[in-house]
Amino acid sequence: MVAKKTAKEGSKVFSLPDPVRPGFCIFIAVSLRIRSKMIQICPRTWKLMTLIGRTPICADIITSNGPSRRILTLRIGEIVQALALTSTRQGNVALRIGNSVLKANTYIPIEKGQRLSLEVIKVSDRITLKLQQGQIEPDLFISTIMKAMPYQRGMSSLLANLTHIADKGHPFLPPGLRQAAEKIIRQLPHFSNLTGSLALKRAIMASGIFLEARLARQSGAMQSRDLAGDFKASLLVLYNLVSKIVGKERRRHNNQFPVRDTTTSKSSQLKPPLRWSSPKAQASSIATIQDLSGKAVFKELKGQIESVLARIQLNQLASLDREGDCKHIWHLELPVRNADRPDIFHLRIEKEAHGTKNSGAENWTVSLAFDLEGFGPVHARVTVTGLHVSATFWSAREATADLFREHFSTLSDNLEQTGLSVGSLICHIGAPTCTGRTPDSRIFLHEKA
């Protein structure tokens, strides 16, 4: 049993564990809740949240000078000096403030030995510090994500509009724009052609996330020919055409021409792809331009193209390894023609860099999500180790889950015919639980605080 004692500070009463021995550091911090205070008994450590620049840093004091060490006292508005004891690596950095050493999580590029001036912004149960301007160059990776985040949306609305333009045209669109839309839809891989590994590889390579890497490797006529079917490259061509029309309309309307759609559709609420996030199922949409006319058509198209390009860019950034975790991860969204509308398959492909410790076989995990008409949202996770494969499916509808289970024997036979050893094939009702890490989500955790 632990007896409780109380200590008063003015009219406030706090509960303390018994016994309270000499040398224990008692740190009283006001929480963010109104009229709520918290007391922490900390003989060696206490936790704080700091904010350097625009990036939240979770930090722990990991050393102390024993019971006689001075408590770290901070006041709002105070400028404190910190010394970087390590460089930023895999999202971690150690900082010394006074006699306290903080182990912090951040992607800001801090170098070992660098001295930092930090302003105390808040003193509560979470201490907030802000980096003084001009000390560290802005992180290009973080700033690019921050710029793309507000604009990203799913591509279902844009694909529906491009399909409508390709099939039926639009009285307000010039022929060149319709031809560009037709080309994009015609280039999309067809569902019936993706049964082989080579066709699937070509579709993934043309999904848009490898555009810049392919540009860097090629030049001249070979580059133009090889990149002709790239989804992102084709979108950029279409964007240039629409932008020229928007520019002309702006000049004609004395710069009063709106260029960004501010509606909140389902696709606009789609969560952005981050390195450790799971794929999101996207249902097909209906064309939004069929009832629009004049400048509203170009406004809609330009905003949707910008949003899809921003999402492709986020998929590219989510595929970059900034943590040195020995994993290769690719995020991509693959539009596939199926009947009269494109369906979207969101994939996350993960490869262990060094395989298993025992066999040396490569480990692959492919997570995907899709929402086909009549089937509802479906998630899948396929794991391959050497020549051994297992798969788990999740369906939001029980009827779809039953359909998957009915065809597991056919799937198993087809996989074995390719030389694979089939392990478990399972289908659950619902959605997969998030089991992965989400370190990059801390980048945005407290942006509105």
N, C-alpha and C positions, 0 to 999 in steps of 0.2 A: 504494500500500500504506500502511496505517496501522499503525504499530507499537503494541504494547500495553505499558503500564507498570503496575505495581501499587503501591498505597498501603495501608499497614496501619493499622488502628485496633484496638488490642488484638490479638486473635487473628483478626480479620476481614480478608479480603483483597478489594480492589476493583480492577476493571480501568478504566484511564483512557486516553483517546486521547492520542496523541503528535503534536505537542508540546502541553504545557499551558503557555500563555503567562501572564505576569503580568497581573493584572486580571480573569482569569476567576473568576466566582463559582462555587464548588463547594458544592452543597447536598446533604447526605446525609440521606435520609429512610428510615425503617423502613417497609417495606410491610406489608400486612395478613397476608401469608403468614408462618407461624412460621419463625423462623431465616433469614429472607430479607431482605437489605438491598439498597437500590438507590442508586446515585450518579448525580447529574445535573450535567452541565456546562452552565452557563447564563450566558453573558456578558451577556444582556439580559433574558431572561424565564424563568419557570418556571410550571408549572401547578399549581393546587390545586383541591380540591373543598371548598366550604364548605356549611354547613347552617344556614340562618336560619329560626328557628321550626321548622316541620315540613317545609319545602320545600327540596329539594336545589338548590344553585346551582353551576353549573360556571363557574369563573373562571380568567382568565389575567391575569398581570401584564403590562401593555401599555406601561409606560414605565419608564425607569430614569435614574439620574443619571450614567451612564457607569461606567467601571471602578472608580471610588472609592466608589460608592454602598454604603451599609451593607446587609448581608443582613438580610432580614426574619426576626427570630428570635422564635419563639412557644413558650410553655410551656403544658402542659395546666393548666387552671384559671385561666389568666391572663385578665383582662378587657382587651380592646383597644378603642380608639375608632376609629370609621370615619365618614367624611364622604361623603354621597351627592353625587356630582358631576353626576348627571342624575336625572331621575325615571324610574320604571319605565315602559318603553314597548316594546310588541311583545316582551315577555319579556326585555328587557335593561336593565341598570342599571350605572353605573360608580361604584365605591367607592374612596375613598382610605384606606389604612391606613399611617400613617407616611409614608414617601417612595414608597410603592408604590401604583399605581393598578390596580384590578382591574375587568375587564369581566366582569360576571356575568349569568347567565341565570336569571330568576326571575319569578314572577307575583305576588309580594308587593308591595303598593302602597307603594313608597318614593318620597318626594318629594325633589326637588333641594334641597340645602342641609341636609337632615335629618341630624342626628348620631345615630349608633347605637352602643350598647354591645354588644359581642360577646364571648361566653365561648369560649375555646379548649377544645374537647372532646377532639380527637384530634390528634396530631402524627405523621404517618407519610408515606407517599408521597402521601396525600391529607390535607390539613388540614381539620378539621371545626370550624366555628364555630357557635355557637348564639346567637340573638337573645335578649337579656334581656327578661323579661316586661313587658308594659304599654307598650311603645314604639310598637307598630303595632297598629291595630285588626285583628281577624281578617278575612281575606278571605272574604266571604260565598260567592263562587263556589267557592273551594277547600274550605271547610268543608262546603258542601252536597254536593260530590262525595264527600268523605271519609265523610260520613254514609250516602250511598246505596250506596257501593261494596260493603260487606259483605253487603248484603241483595239486590242485584240478581241476577236469574236470567232465563233465557229463558221465553217464555210458553207453550211447547208443552204442558207438564204441566197448567197451569191451563185452557187451551183444551180439552184432552181431558176434564178433569173437568166443565167447564161443558157440553160436548156430551153427556156421559153423563147429567148431571142433566136437561138439556133433553129428551133422548130417552126416558129410562127413569125419571127421578126418583130419589129415594133415601128410604128409609123414615124416616130420622132428620132430614130437612130439612123445614121448614115450607113451606106453599104459596107464601108471598111470596118466599122465597129462590129457589124453582124458577122462578117467573115472571121474576125478575130475571135468572137465568141464561139462560132462554129468549130474553129480549129481547136480551141481548148477542150470542148466537149468531145470532139472526135478523137483527140489524143488520149483521153482517159482510158485506162485498161478496161476491157470488158470482163464481166464475171466469168464467162465461159472460157476465157483464155488464160486464167490464172491457176490452172490445175497443175502446171509444171513448175519446177524450181527456177528454171532460167527466166520464164516469163514473170514470175513473182519478183525475182531479183531486179529485172529491168524496171518493173513498176516502182519498186522501192527507190532505186537509183534516180528515177525521174520524178520523185515526189516533191522535190524542191529543196530539201534540206542539204543536199550535196552540191547545189549549184555553184557556189563560190569555190569549193574544193576542186570541182571539175574544170572550172575556168582557169584555175591556177596551173593545172596540169596540161592544158591543151592550148592551141593557138591557131589562128587563121581559119582556113576552110574546114579543117577537121573539127574545130571548136563549134562553128556554126551548125554543121551537120549533126554532130553528136548531141548538141543541146536543144535541138529543134523541138523535141518533145518534153522538155522539162517544164513542170507545172508552174514553178515560180517564175521562170523566164517568160513563159507565155502570159502570165498575169502582169508582169512588168510591161510587156508590149501593150496589152490592153489598157493598163493604167495610163501609159503615155498618151494613147489615143483619147481616152476620156478626159485627161487633164487638159489637153489642147482645146477640146470643146468647152470645158468649164472655164478656161482662161478667156476664150473669146466671149462667152456669155457674161463673165464678170466685167470685162471692159465695156460691153454693151449696156450693162446695168449699173455702171459707175461703182464697181466693186461691192455691190450690195448682194451679190449672188452667193447663197449659202452653199457650203461644200461638204458638210459632215452631217450624217444622219444621227439624230439624238434619241431615236426610239429605243425602247428596252424590250427587245424580242428575246425568245428563249436562247437563241444563239449568242446574244450579247451578254447573257448571264453565265455563260460557260466559263468554268474556272480555267485559269491559264496553266499551261504545262510547265512544270518545274522538274528538276532532275530526278527527284525521288517520288514524284506524284504518280498516281495510277492513271491509265487511260480513261477517257470519258466517252460514254455512248452518246452519239448524236443522231437524232432522227432526221429524216428528210423534211424539207420545208416546201411551201408553195411559193410561186413567183410573186414578188412584192411590187413589180413594176408594171404588171398588166393593167392596173387601174390608174397609173400615173401618166402624166403628160408633160411635155415641154421640159423645162429645166429641172423639174422634180425627178425625172428619169436619170439624168446625169448625176444629180446630187446623190441619189440612192446608190447608183453603181460605183461612183468614186469612193463613197464612204465604205461600202462593203469590200471593195478591192483593198483599200488601205487596211481594213481590219483583218482580212485574211492574210495579207502580207506580214502584218505585225505578229499574227499567231504563228506563221511559218518561222519567223525570226525567233520567237520564243522557243519553238521546238528545236531550232538550231542551237540556241544558247543552253537549253536543257541537256543537249547531247555533249556539251563540252565538259571535260574532266578538270575541275579546279580543286579537287581534294586529294588527288594522288591515291585513290582508293583501290587501284588495280582492277577497275571495272571499266569495260567499254559499254556505254549506254547510248542508244539512239531513240529519240522520240520523233514520231512522224505520223501524219494523217494521210491516208491513202483513199482518194475518191475513186470509186469503181462504178462503171456503168452497169445497171441492172434493169432490164425492161425499159421503161420510159423515164427513169429518173436515176441520178447517181446516188449511191450509198457511200457512207463514210466509215472507214475502218481506222480507229486510232490504235497505234501500236507503240509499245515500249519494248525494245530489244536489248537484252543485257547479256554480256559475255564476260565470264571470269577470265582475267588476263592470263592466269597461270594454271587454270584447270584445278582438278582435285589434287590434294597432297599425295594421295596413295597411288592412283592410277595415272595421273598426268593427263587424263582425258579432259577435253574442253567441256565447260558447263555453259549452257545457253538457257536463258529464260525469256520467253516471249509472252508478254501480256497484251491483250487486245480487247477492245470494246466496240460494239456496233449496235445499231437499233434498226432492224429491218422491218418493213411494213408487215404487220400481221404476227410478228414474233415478239416484239417488245425489246427492251434493253437486255443485252447479253454481254457478259464478261468472260474471258477465258485466260487461263495461265498454262502455258505449255513449257515443260522443262525437258531439256535434252542433255544427257551426260554420256559422252561417247556415242554408242549406238542404242542407248536406252532412253525411252521417251515415256512421259506421263502427262496427263492433262486434267485440269479441273475447270469446270464451267459453272457459271452462276446465271440464272435466268430470273427475271422479275415475274414471269408468268409460269404457273405450274404446268400448263399445257405445253409450253415450249420446252420445259425441263423434261417432261415425259417423252417428247419427240426426240430430244437428244439421246436419252437413255435407250430408246428403241433402236437407234442407229449406231450405238457403241460397238456392236459386234462387226458391223460393216467397216467402221473406222479402224478398228483393231486389225482386221484382215488386210485392209489397204496399206496400213503402216508396216505390217510384217512383210508384205510383198516387196517393199522397198529395202528390206534388210534390217529393219529396226526391231528391237525387242520392246514390247509394249508392257508398261507397268499398269498403274491404276488409271482408270477413266471414270470420273465422278462428275455429277451435276447437282448443284445445290439450288435451292430456291432463295432468291434475294440478291444481294450484292456482296462482293468480297470485302473483308475488313482490311483496313489500312495497317499493314505490318511493317512497312519500310520507314526509313528515316526521312525526316523533312528538314534538314539543316538550312536549306536555302529559303524556306518559308520565313525564317527569322528576319530576313532582309526587309520584309514588309510588315512585320508584326505590329509595330507601334507607330506607323507613319502618321496616324491621325490623332495621336495622343497629345 
